[in-house]
Amino acid sequence: MDRIYEEIAFLGYYLHWSYGELMDMEHRERLRFCREVSRINDKMNQETRGKNIFDVF
């Protein structure tokens, strides 16, 4: 049961989908979205790692 709350909190935070929309999804579909959001997040973090947002050059 805790896993469902984690999935819903994760997707709700990143995608701003409602509780009802997330609960209407099949578990496998929610997991797929969690993996995709995590993958995108990891990629973005790797691309910006070590970069200072105040560097203009």
C-alpha positions in Angstrom: 0.0 0.0 0.0 2.9 2.4 0.7 4.1 1.9 -2.8 0.9 3.3 -4.3 1.2 6.4 -2.1 4.8 6.9 -3.3 3.7 6.5 -7.0 0.9 9.0 -6.6 2.9 11.5 -4.7 5.8 11.3 -7.2 3.5 11.7 -10.3 1.3 14.3 -8.6 4.4 16.3 -7.7 6.0 16.2 -11.1 3.0 16.1 -13.5 0.4 17.8 -11.4 -2.2 15.1 -12.1 -5.1 14.7 -9.7 -5.5 11.9 -7.2 -8.5 10.6 -9.2 -6.6 10.6 -12.5 -3.7 8.7 -10.9 -5.9 6.2 -9.1 -7.8 5.5 -12.3 -4.6 4.2 -13.9 -3.5 0.6 -13.8 -0.6 0.0 -11.5 1.7 -0.9 -14.5 0.8 2.3 -16.3 1.6 4.4 -13.1 4.9 2.5 -12.8 5.8 3.3 -16.4 5.1 7.0 -15.9 7.3 6.9 -12.7 10.1 5.3 -14.7 9.9 7.8 -17.5 9.7 10.8 -15.2 12.7 9.5 -13.3 14.7 8.9 -16.5 14.0 12.4 -17.7 14.9 13.8 -14.2 18.2 11.8 -14.2 19.1 13.0 -17.6 18.4 16.7 -16.7 20.5 16.3 -13.5 23.4 14.8 -15.4 23.4 17.6 -18.0 23.4 20.4 -15.3 25.7 18.7 -12.8 28.7 20.9 -12.0 27.3 23.8 -13.9 26.6 27.1 -12.2 23.4 28.8 -13.3 25.1 32.2 -12.9 27.8 31.4 -15.5 26.9 33.2 -18.7 29.8 31.9 -20.8 
